[in-house]
Amino acid sequence: MAKVPTVHRIALLFNGNKIFDREIISGIGEYISSTRASWDLYLEEDFRCRPQGIERWAGHGIIADFDDPVTTAALKDVQLPVVAIGGSYADPAQYPANRPYVATDNVKMVKLAYDHLIEAGLQHFALFSLPESDCNRWAQERERIFTGLTEADGITGHIYRGVGTSAQSWDTAVEQQIAWIRSLPKPVGIIAVTDARARQLLQACLFAGIAVPEQVALIGIDNDPLARVLTRIPLSSVIQGSVEMGRTAAHLLHQMLHGARFPDTRILVPPVGINVLASSRHEVRNHPHVMQALHFIRQYACQGIKTDQVADYVGISRSSLEWYFRRELGRSVHDEILRFKLDAAKRLLEQAGSHASEIAISCGFTSVQYMHAVFKRELGCTPREYQEQFAAGLEQAAIPAPASAPAAARSKKKPAGTSLLEPTK
């Protein structure tokens, strides 16, 4: 009879409300599913709400977010095997002593976003950060990296921290964000330290009529699906290697449960790439009428707008607007509207459970048949075929790396079948 593996009680101390933490938990789950590890998991939505007593927890091991000072303090004297997770830092004092530490590589993430904006042809750059606090050490580290990159290029990098998010300060915060954006030289590329901050800034731009990405090209960090669906203009974002971080942390703890020790071991996991969407696709536009029209199209294309409505918004005749579009873009206003609707439909088809009839309505197509004809003409396939091809690409990309492959190598995998991912530089 095969020996039944020992069941270990493991605590996962994370904030399940954050995409970064959820993906780490997913990586831990993937490791458990692919090995003989038998773990009984203790997990709350947000451990920080109830940290008292964790030092007396009668378990076997812990994986925890050590960027959170509450967690760090609660686990200071815990003698169980503990694997720490958090951001990378230039200052060694920022790391916990005598703990193995799996980090997201802040240097590579900020540089990836910065290089992306440079490649878009931008010459002015800014960073939207968070107020300084012990909870935001990683944000201040990203500021330091951004400043180093801009100074090395002889560029003045503009940093704005703003205020923390709350219902009471929301209106004031938006006004301050708009004032900051208007004070920046244009066009400008802005990196936000999280997708949540990027979404706030994108909303401020739309509210103030500041064209994205013509005047402000914006990129966040986290690749949070929630941030994308809450904005009219799809948000570009750096994809952290957080799932790989979870797998790596689980592997370390699994070894520690069997006697291995990794004091002061630090493993940096690079980002996967960038999900490049409309918010950072900056192209040089010489005429303000084209910039205004594109700003309007990106917000309302999926509501079924027509060329006449775009011309009315810009305040010129339809024929004049068409002439400007042909000269600047080499295509008509209608073609630009259709292109944006097609991109929106492709993104929805890439989501599991999406139905063509619902997508046609939400993307502003007059009928499923018309959307079908557009896909055949522009992509050479039907919507269903596009969906099947994308799903097949994900299945191929999901084939696990051999067990002997190093964690850093596995973290470079990215979904196939999509043009939205740029490779890590």
JOLINZI-V412411 format. One record per backbone hydrogen bond with DSSP energy under -1.0 kcal/mol. NH is the residue of the N-H (numbers start at 1). CO is the residue of the C=O. E is the energy in kcal/mol with one decimal. If there is no record, write none. Layout:
# JOLINZI-V412411
NH/CO/E, NH/CO/E
This chain:
# JOLINZI-V412411
8/38/-2.7, 10/40/-2.2, 11/61/-2.3, 12/42/-2.9, 13/63/-2.4, 14/12/-1.0, 16/45/-4.7, 18/15/-2.0, 22/18/-2.4, 23/19/-2.3, 24/20/-1.7, 25/21/-2.5, 26/22/-2.2, 27/23/-2.2, 28/24/-2.1, 29/25/-2.4, 30/26/-2.4, 31/27/-2.0, 32/28/-2.3, 33/29/-2.4, 34/30/-1.5, 40/8/-3.2, 42/10/-3.1, 47/14/-1.5, 49/46/-1.8, 50/47/-1.8, 54/51/-1.8, 56/53/-1.7, 57/54/-1.6, 59/57/-1.5, 60/9/-3.1, 61/9/-1.4, 62/81/-2.2, 63/11/-2.5, 64/83/-2.1, 65/13/-2.0, 66/85/-3.0, 72/68/-2.3, 73/69/-2.5, 74/70/-2.1, 75/71/-1.9, 76/73/-1.0, 78/75/-1.1, 83/62/-2.6, 84/100/-2.8, 85/64/-2.1, 86/102/-1.9, 88/104/-1.4, 94/91/-2.1, 95/92/-1.7, 101/265/-3.2, 102/84/-2.8, 103/267/-3.3, 104/86/-2.0, 105/269/-2.1, 106/104/-1.3, 109/105/-2.0, 110/106/-2.5, 111/107/-2.3, 112/108/-2.1, 113/109/-2.0, 114/110/-2.7, 115/111/-3.0, 116/112/-1.7, 117/113/-1.8, 118/114/-2.1, 119/115/-2.5, 121/118/-2.1, 122/117/-1.6, 126/189/-2.3, 127/158/-2.8, 128/191/-2.6, 129/160/-3.0, 136/133/-1.0, 140/136/-1.9, 141/137/-1.9, 142/138/-1.8, 143/139/-1.7, 144/140/-2.1, 145/141/-2.1, 146/142/-2.4, 147/143/-2.8, 148/144/-2.0, 149/145/-2.2, 150/146/-2.4, 151/147/-2.5, 152/148/-1.9, 153/149/-1.1, 154/151/-1.4, 155/150/-3.1, 158/125/-2.0, 160/127/-2.5, 173/169/-2.9, 174/170/-2.4, 175/171/-2.1, 176/172/-2.4, 177/173/-2.4, 178/174/-2.5, 179/175/-2.2, 180/176/-2.2, 181/177/-2.7, 182/178/-2.6, 183/179/-1.2, 184/181/-1.2, 188/215/-2.5, 189/124/-2.7, 190/217/-3.2, 191/126/-2.5, 192/219/-2.7, 193/128/-2.3, 195/221/-1.3, 198/194/-1.9, 199/195/-2.8, 200/196/-1.7, 201/197/-2.1, 202/198/-2.5, 203/199/-2.4, 204/200/-2.0, 205/201/-2.2, 206/202/-2.3, 207/203/-2.5, 208/204/-1.9, 210/205/-2.8, 215/211/-2.0, 216/211/-1.9, 217/188/-2.6, 218/279/-2.5, 219/190/-2.2, 220/236/-2.5, 222/238/-2.6, 228/224/-1.3, 229/225/-1.9, 230/226/-1.0, 231/228/-1.1, 237/275/-1.6, 238/220/-2.2, 239/273/-3.0, 245/241/-1.9, 246/242/-2.0, 247/243/-2.1, 248/244/-2.7, 249/245/-2.7, 250/246/-2.4, 251/247/-2.2, 252/248/-2.3, 253/249/-2.5, 254/250/-2.6, 255/251/-1.9, 256/252/-2.3, 257/253/-2.4, 259/256/-1.8, 260/255/-2.2, 265/262/-1.7, 267/101/-2.7, 269/103/-3.1, 272/239/-2.6, 274/422/-1.1, 275/237/-3.0, 276/274/-1.1, 276/420/-2.9, 279/234/-2.2, 280/277/-1.2, 281/278/-1.1, 282/280/-2.3, 291/287/-1.6, 292/288/-2.7, 293/289/-2.2, 294/290/-2.6, 295/291/-2.1, 296/292/-2.0, 297/293/-2.6, 298/294/-2.5, 299/295/-1.0, 300/296/-2.1, 301/297/-2.3, 303/300/-1.8, 304/301/-1.5, 310/306/-1.6, 311/307/-2.4, 312/308/-2.3, 313/309/-2.0, 314/310/-2.2, 315/311/-2.3, 316/311/-1.7, 321/317/-2.3, 322/318/-2.6, 323/319/-2.0, 324/320/-2.3, 325/321/-2.4, 326/322/-2.6, 327/323/-2.2, 328/324/-2.7, 329/325/-3.0, 330/325/-1.2, 336/332/-1.7, 337/333/-2.3, 338/334/-2.7, 339/335/-2.3, 340/336/-2.0, 341/337/-2.2, 342/338/-2.4, 343/339/-2.1, 344/340/-2.1, 345/341/-2.3, 346/342/-2.4, 347/343/-2.0, 348/344/-1.9, 349/345/-2.4, 350/346/-1.3, 351/348/-1.5, 354/351/-1.5, 359/355/-2.3, 360/356/-2.7, 361/357/-1.5, 362/358/-2.5, 363/359/-2.0, 364/361/-1.3, 365/360/-2.2, 371/367/-1.9, 372/368/-2.6, 373/369/-2.2, 374/370/-2.4, 375/371/-2.4, 376/372/-2.2, 377/373/-2.3, 378/374/-2.9, 379/375/-2.7, 381/375/-1.0, 386/382/-2.5, 387/383/-2.3, 388/384/-2.5, 389/385/-2.5, 390/386/-2.3, 391/387/-2.4, 392/388/-2.4, 393/389/-1.9, 394/390/-2.0, 395/391/-2.2, 396/392/-2.0, 397/393/-2.1, 398/394/-1.5, 399/396/-1.1, 405/402/-2.0, 410/406/-1.9, 411/407/-1.9, 412/409/-1.2, 413/410/-1.7, 422/274/-1.5
